[in-house]
């Protein structure tokens, strides 16, 4: 596909999760999503009610992170967080994998951790954040397999809060590993159209970013015909 084939706004999860983000920042995110046609917005769980109200009457889905940003919460805590979020109107849940348990080889626990959230919030869209910069290649592969077994809809690269974000190599590896049984979301450090395009060409199905407007501006400029 070429840049002219991507319907970019529908592929972006428009995000504001900075700890210092204010209610005004969140409401601006909602207005931008309505204006530019972003299909999903991601907000801190404390702003679910206001976000749902702000996009009411549109097709925009509200998403929240679960077990964010470290993933070390107990399964019961993650399940409770997911259930409350869905009850308040969240349609998309991006859950952080238990990185420590994964690296410790506790694979049954990691699988169950994800599966219980999926089971408790059936009908929602579920992504699991692997935090790839913390994992070896083999751990990334294992995490993808466990995510598929747990019923996750997507595997996702990063929270954006660790030492590094998405890479083309990781997106390619994740895409090959899930082999059509799940989709891939690239997130973390994606701030311009060149990087976005590289992630899409590597196989990313969605892009998570807080730099959506800058990316959109570059994308629109590149699509203009040259004289």
C-alpha positions as CSV (number, residue, x, y, z in Angstrom):
1,X,0.0,0.0,0.0
2,X,1.1,3.6,-0.6
3,X,0.5,6.6,1.6
4,X,-2.6,7.4,-0.6
5,X,-4.2,4.1,0.3
6,X,-4.1,4.6,4.1
7,X,-7.2,6.0,5.8
8,X,-5.0,7.3,8.5
9,X,-7.4,8.8,11.0
10,X,-9.2,5.5,11.4
11,X,-5.9,3.8,12.2
12,X,-4.9,6.1,15.0
13,X,-5.7,5.7,18.7
14,X,-5.6,9.4,19.7
15,X,-4.0,9.4,23.1
16,X,-3.4,11.6,26.2
17,X,-2.0,9.6,29.1
18,X,0.6,11.9,30.5
19,X,0.4,12.1,34.3
20,X,0.3,15.9,34.2
21,X,-2.5,16.0,31.5
22,X,-5.5,18.0,32.7
23,X,-9.2,17.7,32.2
24,X,-8.9,20.5,29.6
25,X,-6.3,18.4,27.7
26,X,-8.6,15.4,27.7
27,X,-11.6,17.5,26.4
28,X,-9.3,18.9,23.7
29,X,-8.4,15.4,22.7
30,X,-12.2,14.6,22.3
31,X,-12.7,17.7,20.2
32,X,-9.8,16.8,18.0
33,X,-11.1,13.2,17.5
34,X,-14.4,14.6,16.4
35,X,-12.8,17.1,14.0
36,X,-10.2,14.7,12.4
37,X,-12.2,11.5,12.5
38,X,-10.0,9.4,14.9
39,X,-11.8,6.2,15.7
40,X,-10.5,5.7,19.2
41,X,-9.4,8.0,22.0
42,X,-7.4,6.9,25.0
43,X,-7.8,8.7,28.3
44,X,-6.9,8.1,31.9
45,X,-9.6,6.0,33.7
46,X,-10.5,8.9,35.9
47,X,-11.9,10.7,32.8
48,X,-14.0,8.0,31.4
49,X,-17.3,9.7,32.2
50,X,-16.3,13.1,30.7
51,X,-14.8,11.4,27.6
52,X,-17.9,9.3,26.9
53,X,-20.1,12.3,27.2
54,X,-17.8,14.4,25.0
55,X,-18.0,12.0,22.1
56,X,-21.6,10.9,22.5
57,X,-23.5,10.7,19.2
58,X,-20.3,9.8,17.3
59,X,-18.7,6.5,16.3
60,X,-15.6,7.4,18.4
61,X,-14.8,4.7,21.0
62,X,-13.3,5.5,24.3
63,X,-10.3,3.4,25.4
64,X,-8.5,3.2,28.8
65,X,-5.3,1.5,29.9
66,X,-5.5,-1.4,32.4
67,X,-2.7,-2.2,34.9
68,X,-0.9,0.9,33.5
69,X,2.0,1.5,33.2
70,X,4.0,-1.3,34.8
71,X,1.6,-4.3,34.6
72,X,2.5,-5.7,38.0
73,X,-1.0,-5.4,39.4
74,X,-2.8,-8.5,40.6
75,X,-5.2,-10.2,38.2
76,X,-8.1,-9.3,40.4
77,X,-7.2,-5.6,40.3
78,X,-6.9,-5.6,36.5
79,X,-10.2,-7.4,36.2
80,X,-11.9,-4.9,38.5
81,X,-10.4,-2.0,36.7
82,X,-11.6,-3.4,33.3
83,X,-15.1,-4.1,34.6
84,X,-15.5,-0.6,36.0
85,X,-14.2,1.0,32.8
86,X,-16.6,-1.0,30.6
87,X,-19.5,-0.2,33.0
88,X,-18.7,3.5,32.6
89,X,-18.6,3.3,28.8
90,X,-15.1,2.3,27.8
91,X,-15.1,0.1,24.6
92,X,-11.4,-0.5,24.2
93,X,-9.0,-1.9,26.9
94,X,-5.2,-1.8,26.6
95,X,-3.8,-4.0,29.3
96,X,-0.1,-4.1,30.3
97,X,1.2,-7.6,30.5
98,X,2.8,-8.7,33.7
99,X,6.4,-8.2,32.5
100,X,8.0,-9.5,35.7
101,X,6.0,-12.7,35.7
102,X,6.8,-13.2,32.0
103,X,10.5,-12.7,32.5
104,X,10.3,-15.1,35.5
105,X,8.8,-17.8,33.3
106,X,5.4,-17.9,35.0
107,X,3.7,-18.4,31.7
108,X,0.4,-19.9,33.1
109,X,0.0,-16.9,35.3
110,X,0.6,-14.5,32.5
111,X,-1.8,-16.2,30.3
112,X,-4.5,-16.3,33.0
113,X,-3.9,-12.7,33.8
114,X,-4.9,-11.7,30.3
115,X,-7.6,-14.3,29.9
116,X,-9.5,-13.2,33.0
117,X,-9.7,-9.7,31.8
118,X,-10.9,-10.8,28.4
119,X,-13.5,-13.1,30.0
120,X,-14.8,-10.5,32.4
121,X,-15.3,-7.9,29.7
122,X,-16.5,-9.9,26.7
123,X,-17.6,-7.7,23.8
124,X,-14.8,-5.1,24.4
125,X,-11.7,-4.8,22.3
126,X,-8.7,-6.1,24.1
127,X,-5.0,-5.3,23.5
128,X,-2.1,-6.3,25.6
129,X,1.0,-4.1,25.9
130,X,4.2,-6.2,25.8
131,X,6.6,-3.4,26.7
132,X,9.0,-4.8,24.1
133,X,12.0,-2.8,25.2
134,X,12.1,-4.9,28.4
135,X,12.0,-8.3,26.6
136,X,14.3,-10.5,24.7
137,X,13.4,-11.7,21.3
138,X,12.3,-15.1,22.7
139,X,10.2,-13.4,25.4
140,X,8.4,-11.3,22.7
141,X,7.6,-14.4,20.8
142,X,6.4,-16.2,23.9
143,X,4.3,-13.1,25.0
144,X,2.6,-13.1,21.6
145,X,1.7,-16.8,21.8
146,X,0.3,-16.3,25.3
147,X,-1.7,-13.3,24.2
148,X,-3.3,-15.3,21.4
149,X,-4.1,-18.2,23.7
150,X,-5.7,-15.8,26.2
151,X,-8.0,-14.3,23.5
152,X,-6.4,-10.9,23.0
153,X,-7.5,-9.0,19.9
154,X,-4.2,-7.2,19.6
155,X,-0.6,-7.3,20.8
156,X,0.9,-3.9,21.3
157,X,4.5,-2.8,21.5
158,X,4.8,-0.2,24.3
159,X,3.3,2.0,27.0
160,X,5.4,4.9,26.0
161,X,6.6,5.2,29.6
162,X,9.6,2.8,29.5
163,X,13.1,3.2,28.1
164,X,12.1,2.9,24.4
165,X,9.0,2.5,22.2
166,X,8.0,0.8,19.0
167,X,10.5,-0.4,16.5
168,X,10.0,-1.7,13.0
169,X,11.8,-4.9,13.9
170,X,9.4,-5.6,16.8
171,X,6.3,-4.9,14.7
172,X,7.5,-7.3,12.1
173,X,8.3,-10.0,14.7
174,X,5.0,-9.6,16.4
175,X,3.1,-9.6,13.1
176,X,4.8,-12.8,12.0
177,X,4.3,-14.5,15.4
178,X,0.6,-13.8,15.8
179,X,0.2,-15.0,12.1
180,X,-3.2,-13.5,11.7
181,X,-4.6,-14.7,15.0
182,X,-4.4,-11.2,16.4
183,X,-3.6,-7.8,15.2
184,X,-0.7,-5.5,16.0
185,X,-0.6,-2.0,17.5
186,X,2.5,0.1,17.3
187,X,2.8,2.6,20.1
188,X,5.6,4.5,21.9
189,X,7.7,7.2,20.3
190,X,5.7,7.6,17.1
191,X,5.7,11.3,16.5
192,X,5.9,11.9,12.7
193,X,4.5,10.5,9.5
194,X,7.7,8.9,8.4
195,X,7.8,6.7,11.5
196,X,4.1,6.0,11.3
197,X,4.4,4.9,7.7
198,X,7.3,2.6,8.6
199,X,5.2,1.0,11.3
200,X,2.2,0.5,8.9
201,X,4.5,-1.0,6.2
202,X,6.0,-3.3,8.8
203,X,2.5,-4.7,9.5
204,X,1.0,-2.5,12.3
205,X,-2.8,-2.5,12.1
206,X,-3.1,0.5,14.5
207,X,-1.0,3.3,15.7
208,X,-1.1,4.7,19.2
209,X,0.2,8.3,19.6
210,X,-0.2,11.6,21.3
211,X,1.3,13.3,18.2
212,X,-1.7,12.6,16.0
213,X,-2.2,16.1,14.7
214,X,1.4,16.6,13.7
215,X,1.3,13.2,12.0
216,X,-1.9,14.1,10.2
217,X,-0.5,17.4,9.0
218,X,2.5,15.7,7.5
219,X,0.4,12.9,5.9
220,X,-2.0,15.4,4.3
221,X,1.0,17.4,3.0
222,X,2.6,14.4,1.4
223,X,-0.7,13.4,-0.2
224,X,-1.0,16.7,-2.1
225,X,-0.3,16.3,-5.8
226,X,2.9,18.0,-7.0
227,X,2.6,20.5,-9.8
